[in-house]
Amino acid sequence: MCGRFVMAKAAGDLVAEFELDPHSGEIILRESYNVAPTADVPVIVRKAGQGPEGGTGPRELEVAHWGLVPVWAKDMSFGSRAFNARSETIREKPTFRSAVKRKRCLVLAEGYYEWLKPDTPKGRKRPFYISPEDGSTIAFAGLYEWWRDKDAGEDAPWLLSCTIMTAASPDPDEGGVLGELGRLHDRLPVPLDPAFFDEWLDPENDDAETLVNTAVAGAFDVASGWRMHEVGTDVGNVRNNSPELVRPVRP
C-alpha cells in the first residue's frame, strides 16, 4: 500500500520533468516530507475537449485531495477510506469503476514510506523510505473524481480527489530491491513508465481492463530502479515534517 510519501519539488520543476502545460508552473505546492491521506497532493491529468479542435488537452498539473470521493458520496469524509485502490478489484468496486474508465491521473511523489512488521511478537515496526535511484519523481497510477456537496447548493465548490492504485508486491525471494520490496509489504503502489503516461491519461480510452493490466505488468520494471533505507520512527507522526525524516538511521 501507500500511506505516506514525500513531495518537496516546486511546480516549475515538475513542468519541466513531465512536459506539462506551462501554466501549471503557476500552481503553488506545499513542500512536505510526510504527506498523509486526506492531504492535498500534486496530480497530472489530461482533459477531453481541451486540445486543438476539441481533442484531448495537454498534461496539466492539479492539486487533489488524497482519498477518492465519488460523485455519489454523501460527504468528503468518504475519501479517508479510499486513498488506495486494489488493481484486482478496481474495475468492479463502485467507488472506482467509473473513474478507472476515463478519469485516470498520475499521482506524483519523490518517494514513499513503508513499515516492516517485526519478526517477533515483542518486536517493533521499522519504517523505510523508498525512492528512485536517479532522483526522478515517481508517477503512481491514480484515479481522480470531481465532487460537490449537493446539500450546499449550486454555489458549493468542487473538490478534486484522487487515489493510488496498488498491486501485489514482488516475490520476497527475488534478488535486489524487488525482493526487498516484497519482504517489506505485500502490496506495491503501482509506478508507471514514462512511455505509458499518455496512454494511461487519455480520457478517450475507456479500455480499463487493458490499461490496468498493462500498468501492473510494467510496475516491477520501474520499481527495479528504486532504492530503500531505514529511517527514524518520527515519520509515524504526521505533525513531523522536515528533510530529517528521510535520512538513513543505519549505514
N, C-alpha and C positions, 0 to 999 in steps of 0.2 A: 504494500500500500504506500501511499504518500500522505503524510500527515503534517510535516513541517518542511519548509525549504528556504533557500536564500535567494534574494533578488536585490542587488545593490547597484545595478547598472542604470545609467540615465537613458531616457527615451532616445536621445540623439545617437547613443551607441547602438541601440537596438535597430534604429532605422538603417544604419549602415550595414550591420551584420545580417539583417533579414531582408534587405531591399524593400523597405516599406515606403508607403506614400510619404513624401517629405513633410506633410502637415502633421504626421504622427509624432514628429520630434518636438512639437509644442506641448505635448502631454507631460504633466508633472507626475513622476513616480516617487513613491516614498521608499527610501532606502531601508531595507530590512534584512537582518541576518537570522530572523526567527519568524517567518511567515506561517501563520496557522490558519486552519479552516475558519471561514466567515470574514477573513481579512480581504482587502482589495488586492488583486493580482493582475499583472500585465498579460494580455492575451492578444493573439493575432487572428483576424478574421478577414474573409472576403465576402462582399455583399453582392447579391444578384441585382441586376438592373442599374448598376452604378458605374459601369465601364463604358467604353466607346459604343455608341449605338445601342445602349441598353444592356450590353453584355456584363459579365462578371467584373467587378471593380478590382482595384489593386489591393495588395496586402495592407491592412490597416492595423495600427496598434490601438487597443482599447483597454480600459481598466474595468475588471469584473469582480463581483462578489464571489469568493471561493466557496461553493456549495450550491449546486444547481437548484433553482426554484422554477419548476414547470409552470406553464401559464395557468393551470387549473388549481394550483396550490392556494390555500386559504390565507396564508401569511408567509413572510420571508423566512421564518424560523425553520421551515421545511428544509432549507438548504444545509442546515447543520448536520444532517444525516445523509447528504448526497454529495459529499466532496470527492468521493471516488466512485467509479463505475466499473464493474467487472466486465471484461470483454466477452466472457462466455454467455452473459445474460443481457448485455446492453441493448440488444435489438428487441427483447421481449418485455423488459421491465417498463411499466407505464411511465416511470419517471424519466426514462432516457430514450424510449423508442421513437419519439417524434424528432428530438434533436439530432439523433445519430443519422437521420436521413439527409438533412440539409443544413444543420447548424453545428458544424464541426469547427474547432479552433485549435490553435497551438497555445498551450499554457507555458509561459517562459520561466525558467529557473536557472540560477548559476550552479546549483547543487541542492541536494536534499539530505535529510537526516533519517536514519532508521535505527531502531533499538534491537540489540541482540539479547535474546532471552537467556537467562542463566542456565548452566548445566545442572545445578543442584537446587533443591527447594529453598535453601538459605542464601543462594547466590543473588547478585544484583544485576539488573539490566544495564547494558552498556551502550551508549549512543555512538553511532558512526556517521561520518559525513561523506557523501558520495558525490563526485563531480567529474566533469570531463578532464582528461589528462592535458588537453591542449588549451584549457581555459575558455573554451567556447560556451555558449549558452545552450542549455538543454531545451528542446521544444517537445513537451509532452503532448500526446494525442488527447485532445479535450473536446468537450461539447459545450454549447452555450445556449441560453434562453433569455428572452425578454419577459419580464413580469411586472404587473402593476396591480396595486391594491384596488379591487373593484369597489369596495365599500367606501373608498376615499374620494370617489367622483372622478370626472374626466380630467381634472387638473392634476391628479396624482402623478408623481414622477415615475418613469420607467426604471426598473432595476435590471442591469445586465449581470447574469450569474454564469458560473462555469463549473465543470467537474473534470477530473483527470481519470482517464481510462487505465485500468491495471490488468495484468495478465499473470499467469503462473510464472514463478521465478525459474532461472536455470537450475539444472540438476546440481546439487551441492558437490557431487563428485567431479564436476567439470574442473578443468585447470584454470589458473589465472583468476582474474577479477570476477568472471562469471560464476565460478564455483563459490567465491566469497559472497557474492550477492545471494546465491541460493542458500547458503548457510545462515545468512543474516535474516532473511524473511522469505516466506513462501509466496509473496506477491511482489510484482515489479511494476512501477509506474511506466507506461509504455512510451519510450522516446521514439521520435520519428527521424528518419534520414532526410536531409535537405532535399534530395531528389524526389521525395514523396510529398513535400509540403503542399504544392499547388493542387495535387490530386485530392488530398485529404480536405483541403479548404474549399474546394469547388462546390458552391451551393446548388449547382445544377446537376450534380451527380448524386443520385439517391440510391445507388447500389451499396447499401450499408454493409451487407454481408461480405462482399469482396473487399471493401475499404478496411473494415475491421480486421479481417484475416490477413490482409497484406501488411497492415501496421504491426500486428502481433508477430508475423513471420520475420520482420526485419528488426525487431526490437533488440535481440541479442547481439546482432552485428554492431548496432550503435553503442550498446552498453559495454561491449568489449573494449571500448576506448575510454572507459571511466577508470577512476582510482578511488580508493576509500581509506580513511584513517579514523581511529577512535578520537572522540572529543570529550570535553567535560560534561558533567550532568547538568550544568546550568542551563543548557538548551531545553531542559524539561519544563522550565518556567517561561511562559510566553512573554512575560514582562521583561525578561533579559533580552537585550538586542544590541550586540556590538560585534565587531570583527573577531573578538576574542573567542566567540563561540565556535568558530571553525578551525581553531588552532589545534594541532595534534597534542594529545596528552601523553603519548608514548612514542618512543623512537620508531 
